[in-house]
Amino acid sequence: MTRIDNARVIRAPRGPEISAKSWLTEAPLRMLMNNLDPEVAERPGELVVYGGIGRAARDWESFDRIVAALRRLEGDQTLLIQSGKPVGVFRTHADAPRVLLANSNLVPHWATWDHFHHLDRLG
């Protein structure tokens, strides 16, 4: 699990050419990549978008897996991302969301900064 890679420079594709199978998956792909553009991100090499700890993906392996999944996602599939990590691709239908995303969902008893930082250190 690598969180820091200052050698990588991510820039979202621009223009009418797409690298995914449709614009429905190209759009979230470009949004993800734009979040890590050096002109946008707070610390792009650490995947930090803003706020000191808000990451675009859990680690670089997860980022690469999300990008790969978005590029091959079919029109009747949905990618599930949980806390910055792709956890599955499910057959759904053409009108279903292409991506479902859940981040930092802690029940009140565990919703403390100490517990959050502990989980963050665990990856």
Backbone bond lengths (Angstrom), bond angles and torsions (degrees), N, CA, C in turn:
res aa  C-N    CA-C-N  psi(-1)  N-CA   C-N-CA  omega(-1)  CA-C   N-CA-C  phi
1 M - - - 1.453 - - 1.525 108.25 -
2 T 1.318 117.38 111.64 1.455 122.02 179.33 1.514 109.39 -110.50
3 R 1.325 114.95 122.68 1.457 119.44 178.47 1.513 112.46 -100.00
4 I 1.317 117.07 -24.43 1.460 119.71 -176.09 1.524 109.37 -115.58
5 D 1.318 115.14 126.25 1.461 121.87 174.97 1.521 106.83 -151.87
6 N 1.327 115.28 85.28 1.460 119.90 -176.85 1.520 113.07 -74.10
7 A 1.328 117.64 -7.38 1.462 120.60 178.04 1.529 111.76 -80.90
8 R 1.325 116.67 -21.75 1.470 119.88 -178.23 1.522 110.41 -81.17
9 V 1.314 115.42 133.72 1.461 121.28 174.25 1.517 106.88 -121.64
10 I 1.317 115.92 118.88 1.459 121.88 -178.53 1.522 108.82 -103.82
11 R 1.295 115.76 129.05 1.469 121.67 173.88 1.518 107.51 -134.37
12 A 1.309 115.62 132.91 1.463 119.95 179.15 1.522 109.84 -69.17
13 P 1.331 116.60 142.14 1.464 119.07 173.49 1.529 110.14 -59.87
14 R 1.304 115.37 151.53 1.464 120.74 177.73 1.521 108.09 -128.12
15 G 1.309 115.57 156.89 1.448 119.15 177.25 1.514 113.46 93.87
16 P 1.337 116.17 -174.76 1.469 120.81 -171.95 1.526 115.55 -82.77
17 E 1.325 118.74 -11.74 1.466 120.56 179.74 1.522 109.29 -78.76
18 I 1.334 116.61 134.74 1.458 119.56 179.89 1.527 110.72 -113.89
19 S 1.327 114.91 151.96 1.466 120.42 178.19 1.527 111.30 -107.37
20 A 1.324 116.95 -6.65 1.465 122.12 175.42 1.528 107.99 -100.04
21 K 1.329 116.16 179.20 1.469 119.59 -176.88 1.522 113.75 -79.98
22 S 1.336 117.05 -15.86 1.467 120.18 178.28 1.525 108.86 -158.39
23 W 1.325 115.35 167.37 1.461 119.33 176.34 1.527 111.39 -67.42
24 L 1.332 117.41 -23.43 1.467 120.26 179.33 1.522 112.09 -67.11
25 T 1.308 117.57 -23.67 1.463 120.62 175.39 1.531 111.78 -107.08
26 E 1.312 116.73 -22.96 1.464 120.26 175.33 1.527 110.39 -65.57
27 A 1.328 117.13 -37.49 1.471 120.63 -178.34 1.529 112.13 -60.77
28 P 1.349 119.95 -53.29 1.469 117.67 178.15 1.531 112.81 -65.96
29 L 1.329 117.65 -29.97 1.459 120.81 175.90 1.527 110.12 -61.89
30 R 1.326 116.97 -47.72 1.465 120.61 179.82 1.525 111.34 -66.59
31 M 1.329 117.28 -36.94 1.470 119.51 177.95 1.524 110.55 -63.26
32 L 1.335 116.86 -45.12 1.459 121.23 178.26 1.521 110.43 -59.36
33 M 1.313 116.52 -48.94 1.462 120.65 -177.93 1.526 111.57 -66.49
34 N 1.323 117.44 -37.97 1.461 120.69 178.84 1.528 111.25 -63.40
35 N 1.341 116.83 -34.28 1.465 120.34 177.75 1.524 112.33 -59.90
36 L 1.325 117.54 -24.64 1.465 121.28 -178.28 1.524 113.27 -104.86
37 D 1.318 117.14 5.57 1.457 121.00 174.74 1.533 107.79 -61.65
38 P 1.330 118.72 133.99 1.465 120.66 -179.52 1.530 113.99 -56.30
39 E 1.331 117.46 -24.09 1.460 120.26 177.93 1.525 112.05 -79.06
40 V 1.325 117.54 -9.74 1.463 122.14 -175.51 1.525 111.72 -116.58
41 A 1.310 116.78 -47.95 1.468 122.04 -171.66 1.525 112.08 -73.15
42 E 1.322 114.53 150.61 1.460 120.50 176.37 1.533 110.83 -71.07
43 R 1.331 116.48 -50.50 1.466 122.82 177.23 1.525 108.03 -140.12
44 P 1.330 117.19 80.83 1.466 120.39 -172.29 1.526 114.37 -60.19
45 G 1.311 118.70 -34.78 1.459 120.91 -179.95 1.515 113.43 -65.21
46 E 1.344 115.90 -20.35 1.464 121.88 177.50 1.526 111.09 -104.26
47 L 1.334 116.79 9.01 1.465 123.58 -179.52 1.523 112.97 68.14
48 V 1.336 118.14 12.12 1.464 122.07 -177.02 1.520 109.31 -85.12
49 V 1.320 114.24 119.45 1.456 121.08 -178.75 1.522 110.23 -83.22
50 Y 1.330 117.17 -51.61 1.464 122.25 -177.45 1.525 109.16 -163.20
51 G 1.319 115.51 167.33 1.459 121.21 171.80 1.515 115.16 72.77
52 G 1.311 117.92 11.92 1.451 120.34 177.10 1.507 115.73 83.87
53 I 1.352 118.52 -30.64 1.467 120.39 -177.30 1.522 113.50 -135.77
54 G 1.322 118.00 -5.73 1.465 120.56 -177.55 1.518 111.34 -74.75
55 R 1.326 116.41 104.81 1.466 121.24 -177.04 1.524 111.95 -97.58
56 A 1.327 114.91 149.93 1.463 121.10 176.06 1.520 111.35 -77.65
57 A 1.322 117.05 -24.67 1.467 123.09 177.25 1.522 107.30 -153.30
58 R 1.319 116.54 161.70 1.466 120.38 -177.20 1.530 111.97 -64.52
59 D 1.325 116.31 -40.47 1.461 122.50 179.83 1.528 106.83 -159.64
60 W 1.329 116.64 176.51 1.463 119.42 -176.26 1.518 112.47 -67.26
61 E 1.313 117.80 -33.98 1.464 119.78 176.07 1.526 110.25 -62.02
62 S 1.331 116.85 -43.08 1.467 120.17 178.31 1.521 110.89 -64.98
63 F 1.337 117.04 -40.88 1.463 120.25 176.59 1.524 110.36 -57.10
64 D 1.333 116.48 -49.08 1.467 120.39 -178.91 1.525 111.61 -62.59
65 R 1.321 117.34 -38.01 1.467 120.72 179.09 1.529 111.24 -69.45
66 I 1.334 117.87 -36.81 1.469 121.08 176.62 1.523 109.58 -64.37
67 V 1.338 116.73 -47.03 1.469 121.17 179.59 1.526 110.29 -59.55
68 A 1.320 117.18 -46.44 1.473 120.59 -179.82 1.522 110.97 -62.06
69 A 1.323 116.91 -42.57 1.467 120.35 -180.00 1.524 110.92 -64.29
70 L 1.329 117.70 -43.10 1.463 120.25 179.31 1.524 111.36 -63.31
71 R 1.303 117.31 -36.10 1.470 120.33 -178.54 1.525 112.65 -70.95
72 R 1.322 117.80 -27.34 1.471 119.34 -177.96 1.531 113.33 -107.28
73 L 1.329 117.58 0.57 1.460 121.58 -177.38 1.529 111.11 -63.33
74 E 1.309 115.95 129.76 1.465 122.03 178.60 1.530 110.20 -83.31
75 G 1.310 116.36 167.41 1.459 122.58 -177.64 1.514 115.17 -69.83
76 D 1.319 117.45 -7.05 1.469 120.78 177.34 1.530 110.76 -122.74
77 Q 1.336 115.89 29.82 1.458 120.89 179.01 1.525 110.15 -125.78
78 T 1.338 115.22 154.57 1.456 122.44 177.74 1.522 108.75 -128.59
79 L 1.325 115.98 131.45 1.460 122.77 176.34 1.522 108.35 -92.20
80 L 1.322 117.24 129.31 1.461 122.88 176.89 1.521 108.74 -105.05
81 I 1.343 115.77 124.00 1.461 122.38 178.63 1.521 107.51 -118.90
82 Q 1.327 116.31 127.14 1.462 121.20 -179.84 1.523 108.71 -124.14
83 S 1.322 115.36 120.38 1.469 121.83 179.44 1.526 111.98 49.98
84 G 1.325 115.79 46.54 1.456 120.90 174.65 1.508 116.21 78.11
85 K 1.333 116.70 12.57 1.466 120.61 -178.41 1.523 109.10 -129.47
86 P 1.341 117.90 129.50 1.465 118.66 177.22 1.527 109.35 -70.50
87 V 1.327 116.31 126.64 1.469 118.87 -177.07 1.516 113.08 -112.35
88 G 1.327 118.08 -10.73 1.449 118.13 177.34 1.509 113.35 174.21
89 V 1.314 114.14 157.66 1.467 122.85 171.79 1.514 105.72 -120.18
90 F 1.329 115.42 126.56 1.457 121.14 -175.65 1.516 110.74 -120.58
91 R 1.314 115.76 141.01 1.454 120.34 173.86 1.522 107.11 -72.23
92 T 1.315 116.55 124.81 1.464 122.15 179.87 1.523 107.68 -124.89
93 H 1.315 117.85 -115.87 1.464 122.25 175.13 1.523 108.44 -155.75
94 A 1.293 116.92 169.32 1.465 122.10 -172.73 1.523 113.56 -61.20
95 D 1.333 118.32 -27.79 1.463 120.68 -178.80 1.526 113.34 -93.42
96 A 1.319 117.89 -0.91 1.468 121.64 178.36 1.529 109.66 -77.79
97 P 1.324 117.45 158.50 1.470 119.08 174.79 1.524 110.40 -61.09
98 R 1.315 116.79 145.63 1.462 120.06 177.27 1.528 110.90 -79.12
99 V 1.343 116.84 -27.90 1.460 121.00 -179.02 1.521 109.11 -135.64
100 L 1.337 115.82 133.81 1.462 122.83 169.35 1.520 106.61 -117.24
101 L 1.331 115.49 132.38 1.454 121.21 -172.29 1.516 109.76 -132.39
102 A 1.325 116.82 130.17 1.465 122.13 176.54 1.523 108.15 -132.05
103 N 1.329 116.62 123.82 1.464 121.54 -178.99 1.520 111.36 -128.25
104 S 1.320 115.83 142.46 1.469 123.44 171.84 1.518 113.31 52.42
105 N 1.303 116.99 41.88 1.463 120.72 178.64 1.524 109.42 -90.70
106 L 1.319 115.90 97.54 1.455 121.96 178.16 1.522 108.98 -117.40
107 V 1.313 116.14 137.80 1.466 119.28 176.33 1.522 108.28 -70.04
108 P 1.346 117.93 153.51 1.464 121.21 -172.34 1.533 115.17 -49.47
109 H 1.325 118.09 -40.15 1.468 119.53 -178.17 1.530 111.73 -59.43
110 W 1.322 117.29 -33.72 1.461 121.96 -177.10 1.528 112.71 -102.05
111 A 1.305 118.60 1.36 1.464 122.25 -175.07 1.531 111.01 -84.92
112 T 1.318 115.37 64.29 1.462 121.19 175.73 1.524 107.90 -120.51
113 W 1.327 116.13 156.18 1.459 118.90 178.89 1.521 110.98 -63.35
114 D 1.345 116.66 -37.68 1.469 118.56 178.79 1.521 111.12 -59.48
115 H 1.324 116.74 -45.82 1.466 119.87 -179.41 1.531 110.98 -68.87
116 F 1.332 116.42 -39.83 1.465 120.28 177.49 1.526 110.33 -58.44
117 H 1.329 116.82 -48.90 1.470 120.23 -178.81 1.529 111.22 -65.64
118 H 1.325 116.99 -35.38 1.467 120.47 175.70 1.533 110.06 -60.70
119 L 1.330 116.99 -49.13 1.466 120.59 178.79 1.523 111.20 -63.12
120 D 1.327 116.41 -38.44 1.459 120.64 178.95 1.529 110.65 -61.76
121 R 1.326 117.57 -42.27 1.466 120.69 178.18 1.529 111.44 -64.30
122 L 1.323 116.70 -31.91 1.461 120.45 178.45 1.527 112.50 -72.58
123 G 1.331 115.75 -17.81 1.462 119.56 179.66 1.475 111.21 95.53
